[in-house]
Amino acid sequence: MPLEANKVISILRKFTTCDLSDGIVKYGKKDGGYFPNLARYSSNKNNKPMIGQAYTVLFAPKDDPRPAIKGGYIDNLPKDSVLVIATTENLQKLDAPYTKLNNALYGGLMSTRANYLKSSGTVVFGRIRDINEHLGLSRDVFAYGKGSAPHGPVVKMVGINIPLRIEIDDYPKPRLEIITPGDYIMGDDNGIVKLDNNEQVAKILEYIPKRVEADTLVMQDIREGKKCNPSQKARRAAL
């Protein structure tokens, strides 16, 4: 049976995105669940990792054939969730600034309401505005960049709590990554990592503390003058 979300979140709070990526790599995902190019523009008071389950919102150009969703999304944001906002693929770019939109998709009023509802943080695959308001709220907010204009004149909301498709430049060719509602999203100063909410979660969470313990011993060895590679090989042999 899948682990309860509260237990997963409680365990991950003790670690970093790098620790999580190590676990994800161990179980077959070479990129470690990492989303490149997102910067942390604001953080919680203690600068601890952000962790929660994805609550997704999709924006599309005004001429998209889908009808706009009325009524907004922010008032239904679940407690402990991470709000993840993205655009349709035709508004995404593989190179900087990674979005074709100059308008911001997210601002200070949304962070104010999200904080009241005790959401864990926000990730925007696009631009944000009202930087000082996010900072004043001590809210975790990650994004591709900043802007000043609102999104209303150029895009409309077409999906809430649906899978998001994110294009990522990679070698040897670009790839598509899917964020599904309920996936675990973790963020810190290293960036954003996604843990798919599937049967491998328990194995990954069991591996992470063992890997951290081994690497702590490697660090100790190095400080004592031992060579790095032999120490890594010895300490990680049982993993």
N, C-alpha and C positions, 0 to 999 in steps of 0.2 A: 504494500500500500504506500502511496506517496506520503511524504512527511507533511505534517501540518505547517502551514505558512508561518505561523508565529514561531515555531521551533527553528525553521530554516533561517528566518530573519535574525533571531536571537543568536544563533551560531555565527552567522556571517558578520555580525557587528563586531566580533572580536578580531577580525582579520582585515586585510587590505584587498584592493582590486588585483594586485599582483599575486597575492596568495590564491585568490579565486581563479585567476587565469591559469596558474600552475595546475590546479586541480582539473580545470576544463581541458587543458592540453593533455594531461595524463589519460583522460578518457576519450581521446580521439579527435578533438576539435583544434586544429593547428593554430588558429588565430586567438585562442584563449577567450573567445567571446567578446573581444575588445572592439569598440567603435572608435575609429580614429577621428581626429580633428575637432573634437568637442572640448571647449575650455570651461573651467569652473569660474564663473563670474561672481558667485556669492556662495557662502558656506554657512553651516550651522555654527553656533557660538564656540564649540569646542573643536571645530574643524575635524570632526570624526567622519568616518565613511557614511555615505547615504545609502540606505538599503530599503527596498520595498518591492511590491509587485506592480507590474506595469498596468496603468490605466491609460489607454491610448486615444489620441484625437488626430484626425486626418483633415488637412486642408487641401483644396484644389482650386485651380484658376476659375475665375468668374464664368468662363464659357464652358466649363465642364458640364456634360449632360445630366449629371446627377443633381437632384434638388438640394438646396441648402437646408441643413438641419437648423431649425429654429429653437430658441430657448436657451442656448448655451450649454456648456458642459460642466462648468466649474462647481455648481451647487451640488452635483452628484458625486464629487470626488471622494472615494472611500478613505477612511482612516488608514494610515501607514502605507498608502499607495505612493508610487512614483508616477507623476503625470508625464507622459511621453507624447510630444507633439511633433508631427512630421507633415510633409507635403507629398503630393503625388510625384511619381518619378520624373514627369516632364518638367518639374521645377527644381530638380536636383542636379548638381554638377559633381563630376568626379575630381575636379581640381579646385583650388581655392577661388572663391570663398565657399564652395560646396553647396551653394544655393543660388538660384537665379533671382530670388526676391530681395529687394532692398528694404521692403517694409518688414516690421517686426511682427512676429506671431504671438508674442506673449509680453505682458507688462506687469506693473506693480499692483494694480487692482486684483489681478488674478492670483498673485502671490499672497496678497493679504487674505483673500478668501480661502485659499488652499492651506495657509498656515492655521487659520481658525478651525478648519476641518481636520487638522492634524495629519495632513499628507506629508510624506517624508521629503519630497523634493520634486524638481522639475527638470526634464531633459528636452531641449528644443533642437530639432534638426533644422535650424534656420536661425533667424535673428531675434533678439530680445531688446526691450527698451526699459526705461526707468531703473537703471542700474542701482542708483542710490536707495531706491525703495526696497529692492531685494536685499541689499546689504543691511539696511536698517531693520529688516525683518529677520535677519540671520537665517535666511532660507537657502538651501542648496539649489542653485540654478546653473545648469550647464547648457551651452549653446555653441553654434558655429561662429556667431559674431553679434555685433550690436547694431541697432538702428534707432530711428526716432519716430517714424511714421507708423500709424496703426495698420493692421492687415485688411480692414474692411473694404477699402477701395479696390483691392486686387485679388483677393481670394475669399472663398467661402468654406464653411465647415461641411464636410460630406460624410464623415464617419466618426462614431464614438465607440470605443471598445471593440475595435476590429483590428486584424493584423496590419502592421505597417511594413512596407517594403522599402528598405534603405539600400541605395547603391553605394558600393565601396570600391575605390580603385585598389587593385591588388596585383601581385605577380603570380602567374604569368598573364592573367587577364582580370578585368573587373568582375566582381561578384555581387550577388544580391543577398542581403541578410533580412530575415523576417523577425519582427518583434510581435509576439502574440500576447494578448491580454493575459495577465497572470504570470508571465515570465518574471524572474527576479532581476531587478536592475540595481547594480551597485556602482557607486561613484565616489571618487576621492581626488586628490591632487594629481593622480596618474591618469584620470579620465573615467570613462564609462565601460562597464562590463555587463554582459547579459548572461544569466544562467537559465537555460531552457528549463521550464517546469515539467520535467519528465522523470522516467524511472532511474536516471543516473544521478539525481540530486543526492540521494543518501550516500552513494559511493564517493562522490566528490567531496561531500562534507566530512566523510570519514578520513579521506586522504589528506585534506588540507592541514590539520594540526600536526600530522606526522611529518609532512614536508617542512612545515615551519620549524618544528623541533630539530629536524636534521640540518636545516640551513643555519639555525642558531649555533649548532655545534661546529659547522663549517666556519662560520664567522669567528668563533672562539679559536679554532685551529689556526686560522690565518693571522689573527692577532698575536698568536704565540710563535709565529715565524714559519709555520708549515706551508707547503705549496698548496695552491688552490685546487688544481685538478685532482690530485690524489685524494685530497680530503673530501671533495664532493663525491667522488666515486665510492669512497669507503662509507661515508655517512648516509648516502642515499641507496646503498646496496640493497637494503631490505624493503624499500618502498615498492 
